[in-house]
Amino acid sequence: MGFFNYPSKENGNVGVGTVPKEAEPVLARIGELFYTEIPEQEKKKSVYHKLYCSCPEELKKEIEKIQSMSFWRSMCEEDQEATVRACKVFNLVEIDEVYYSKAPQNIRGKDLYGATGNYKIHQDGIFNFPGISLYRIIIGMNFNQSVCTSFSDHDNICPIVTTNSYIAFDYNKTRHEVIKNSSEENDKEFRIMLKLHFIVEKGKLDPRYVSMVKKLFIYQFRISRYLMKISKDPTTFYQFFVGLACQYYNTVTFTSYLPIMMMATYTLYFFDNMNNMDNMNKMAKKKKKKKRMNKMSVVYNIFRYVLFNCLCLLVVFCAIVTWYYLRFRIYGIR
């Protein structure tokens, strides 16, 4: 069995296993150092991240020992064609991080705002480039028995990331979800993890192409991390706006209602503008430019349909955000 136990070209490769023995004392040290770095108020929240680049030097040196392990090079062995041609694995240190997570009870029934991307069904990235794959590796650094990561497109496996175990998956292809076995005892548990990221380059690619893709991955990560950070525990209108946008983007329920909302908007707008379309046709006949005017009117009305629909959705969304914000201000309920 190779590094990836559950390979899939369509949904991305997934690997589940344990780190080599020599990595265990290093991971224990990283967990200890990181836990002392977490502010007390952050330990009460659902998530806390610290980028490798912003870690203290002592913690950085320990993380580098894990980053540089030859064990991760085995990701190339999964693709025989790539191995024959050429395959490179290199660490994307700019987005590596240590991570504290205290998953709330009844995840499915709670508003998680910016933290939705950590707990609901989602895929981390949106880019796919020929010859390049980005893999996220999550390594457990403390005991965990209540939280697993479900991969619905890979035989519905749900491995538990506990001390010295890891999961690896395609950052841009693999959908996953954090599931918690809720109980009062489990609600007190937290997880400490190390998240590493490796680019697997298959074939001899132009270094400029690889560099461009690398930058896109970094920019995407930084933008999504910023949005999640400011909106995971919202207190202002702006934070509620961003948090609910993140939540609805990752929620299947909202996307199922979206076509209905669009159809309703289009229907209302069509009846409201029938007279305008008739007037434009009359003008076209008078000027003997019917075909040209018809084409212009179609493009113009399509633009108005899209714009009007977006404005309607924005108004509805702002009304929802206002309700959540006022509820928090008056009753303290998120």
CORMO-V544255 format. One record per helix or strand of 2 or more residues. SS is the DSSP state (~ for helix, > for strand). FROM is the first residue (numbers start at 1). TO is the last residue. If there is no record, write none. Layout:
# CORMO-V544255
{{SS,FROM,TO} {SS,FROM,TO}}
This chain:
# CORMO-V544255
{{>,14,18} {~,21,37} {~,42,44} {>,47,51} {~,52,54} {~,57,67} {~,70,78} {~,80,85} {>,87,91} {~,93,95} {>,97,101} {~,107,109} {~,113,119} {>,132,140} {>,147,151} {>,157,159} {>,165,170} {>,176,180} {~,186,188} {>,191,202} {~,207,231} {~,237,249} {~,252,272} {~,274,287} {~,290,331}}
